Structures are given as structure tokens and as C-alpha cells.
Amino acid sequence: MRSTTQALCLSLLLMTPAVAVVGPAEEANALVDRWSAAYNSNDPDAVVQLYAPDAILLGTVSPVISKGSEEIRKYFSMIKGSGNKNIIGERYTIPVSEAAVVVTGFYDFTRMKDGQAMPSPSRFTMLLTKRDGEWRIAHHHSSPHVQPK
């Protein structure tokens, strides 16, 4: 009887689905990766959907602060069909709370200009917040990455 009980318990344990524990840091980093994929698809609307409606963007090549979906869409309109790409490199993730995470690091843009690929190493900081169960970019600062001499 004891071996039957043990076998039954082992069987139930093996059939129980494993639950992966995903915290705010992992969820926020997944959003940063989706941002990169949307940028690489050259789809401004897909990029804008990742920002909160009241988000603030300090774009790498913008002289102004873009606030809200329409201004952020205007900033990213230049990527449509451009062939521009980015690769996220080194990054650090700082969970602030269960609903706020800061991700900062480096990314390399390749921007197309007159048919030529122009490298543009940059750095970024994003504040990602969870509202109504969804992670969105609330603040994004990007600037050229000063290269060592």
C-alpha cells in the first residue's frame, strides 16, 4: 500500500505543470526586446503601441521632448520602410517596485542614409511601468554613445 501511495504521489507530481516565476525585471526586459523588434520591423505604429499614452521620449536625434502618443509617433515616423535597425548590447535592469523597472544600457543603431548604412552607437534609459496589468514605456531617453578614444 505504501509503494502504491508513493507511486501515485510521484505520478501526480510529474503531471503537475511547472510554473515559471517571472518577475518585473523579466517582464520589463521582454518589453525592451519587443521595442527593438518593432523598431527593426520599421513599423512606427508597433513602436508607439509599446509606450504609455502619456509617455515622454527624449529621442537620440530629436531636438525636442516628445510627449504622448502623437508626438512619439511623429518622431518614429522616419523609420517606416527605412531599413533602420538596432541591436541592444549591454544593459542593466533595476526593479523599483512590482510595477516600475528602469532598464539602461547601450544599443547600436544602423540608420540608412542615401542608401548607405550609417552606424550610430547610442545609449538609453527606459522607465517601464505596469498599468492595468500591462507593461508600457513611460519614459525613454536615448543619446549618442560617446566612444572611448
C-alpha positions as CSV (number, residue, x, y, z in Angstrom):
1,M,0.0,0.0,0.0
2,R,2.8,2.4,0.9
3,S,4.6,1.9,-2.5
4,T,1.2,2.4,-4.3
5,T,0.7,5.7,-2.4
6,Q,4.3,6.8,-3.2
7,A,3.9,5.9,-6.9
8,L,0.6,7.8,-7.0
9,C,2.1,10.9,-5.4
10,L,5.1,10.8,-7.7
11,S,2.9,10.4,-10.8
12,L,0.8,13.5,-9.7
13,L,3.9,15.5,-9.1
14,L,5.3,14.6,-12.5
15,M,2.0,15.5,-14.2
16,T,1.8,18.9,-12.5
17,P,2.8,21.6,-14.9
18,A,5.8,23.6,-13.9
19,V,5.1,27.3,-13.3
20,A,7.8,29.6,-14.3
21,V,8.2,32.5,-12.0
22,V,8.6,35.7,-14.0
23,G,9.1,39.0,-12.1
24,P,9.0,42.6,-13.0
25,A,12.6,42.6,-14.3
26,E,12.0,39.8,-16.8
27,E,8.7,41.3,-17.9
28,A,10.3,44.7,-18.4
29,N,13.2,43.3,-20.4
30,A,10.8,41.4,-22.6
31,L,9.2,44.8,-23.4
32,V,12.6,46.3,-24.3
33,D,13.2,43.3,-26.6
34,R,9.7,43.9,-28.2
35,W,10.6,47.5,-28.7
36,S,13.8,46.5,-30.5
37,A,11.9,44.1,-32.7
38,A,9.2,46.7,-33.5
39,Y,11.9,49.2,-34.4
40,N,13.7,46.6,-36.6
41,S,10.4,45.9,-38.4
42,N,10.4,49.7,-39.3
43,D,6.8,49.9,-38.0
44,P,6.2,53.2,-36.2
45,D,2.7,52.2,-35.0
46,A,4.1,49.0,-33.5
47,V,6.7,51.0,-31.7
48,V,4.2,53.6,-30.4
49,Q,1.9,50.9,-29.0
50,L,4.7,50.0,-26.5
51,Y,4.6,53.4,-24.9
52,A,2.1,54.6,-22.4
53,P,-0.2,57.2,-23.8
54,D,1.4,59.9,-21.7
55,A,5.0,58.7,-22.2
56,I,7.9,61.1,-22.6
57,L,10.6,60.4,-25.2
58,L,14.0,62.2,-25.5
59,G,14.9,60.8,-28.9
60,T,18.5,60.2,-30.0
61,V,18.2,62.6,-33.0
62,S,15.5,64.9,-31.7
63,P,16.0,68.5,-30.5
64,V,12.7,68.4,-28.6
65,I,11.0,66.4,-25.9
66,S,8.2,64.2,-27.4
67,K,5.3,63.8,-25.0
68,G,2.3,61.5,-25.7
69,S,1.5,59.0,-28.4
70,E,1.1,61.5,-31.3
71,E,4.4,63.2,-30.7
72,I,6.2,59.9,-30.3
73,R,4.6,58.6,-33.5
74,K,5.8,61.7,-35.3
75,Y,9.4,61.1,-34.0
76,F,9.3,57.4,-35.1
77,S,7.6,58.1,-38.5
78,M,11.1,58.4,-40.1
79,I,11.6,54.6,-39.6
80,K,8.8,53.5,-41.8
81,G,10.3,51.5,-44.7
82,S,13.7,52.9,-43.8
83,G,15.7,49.7,-43.3
84,N,17.0,51.1,-40.0
85,K,18.0,48.5,-37.4
86,N,19.2,48.3,-33.8
87,I,20.9,45.8,-31.7
88,I,20.7,46.0,-27.9
89,G,24.0,45.3,-26.2
90,E,25.0,45.6,-22.6
91,R,22.1,46.5,-20.3
92,Y,21.3,46.7,-16.7
93,T,17.9,46.3,-15.0
94,I,16.8,47.9,-11.8
95,P,13.4,46.9,-10.4
96,V,12.0,49.8,-8.5
97,S,8.8,48.1,-7.5
98,E,6.4,45.4,-8.7
99,A,5.1,48.0,-11.2
100,A,8.2,50.0,-12.2
101,V,11.5,49.0,-13.6
102,V,14.4,51.0,-15.0
103,V,16.5,49.5,-17.9
104,T,19.6,51.2,-19.1
105,G,22.3,50.3,-21.5
106,F,23.8,50.6,-25.0
107,Y,22.3,49.9,-28.4
108,D,23.7,50.2,-31.8
109,F,21.6,51.7,-34.5
110,T,22.3,51.3,-38.2
111,R,20.5,54.1,-40.0
112,M,20.2,54.2,-43.7
113,K,21.2,57.5,-45.4
114,D,21.3,57.8,-49.2
115,G,21.5,54.0,-49.4
116,Q,24.4,53.8,-47.1
117,A,24.3,52.1,-43.6
118,M,25.4,54.6,-41.0
119,P,26.4,53.2,-37.6
120,S,25.1,55.2,-34.7
121,P,26.1,53.8,-31.3
122,S,23.8,55.1,-28.6
123,R,22.8,54.7,-25.0
124,F,19.4,54.5,-23.4
125,T,17.4,54.6,-20.2
126,M,13.8,53.5,-20.1
127,L,11.4,53.6,-17.2
128,L,8.8,50.8,-17.7
129,T,5.6,50.8,-15.7
130,K,2.8,48.3,-15.3
131,R,-0.6,49.9,-15.5
132,D,-3.9,47.9,-15.7
133,G,-1.9,44.7,-16.0
134,E,0.3,45.8,-19.0
135,W,3.9,46.9,-19.1
136,R,4.5,50.1,-21.2
137,I,7.4,52.5,-21.6
138,A,6.7,55.6,-19.5
139,H,10.0,57.4,-20.2
140,H,12.7,56.8,-22.7
141,H,15.9,58.8,-23.0
142,S,18.4,58.0,-25.8
143,S,21.5,59.8,-26.8
144,P,24.7,59.2,-28.8
145,H,27.2,56.9,-27.1
146,V,30.5,58.7,-26.7
147,Q,33.2,56.2,-27.9
148,P,36.4,55.8,-25.9
149,K,39.5,57.4,-27.6
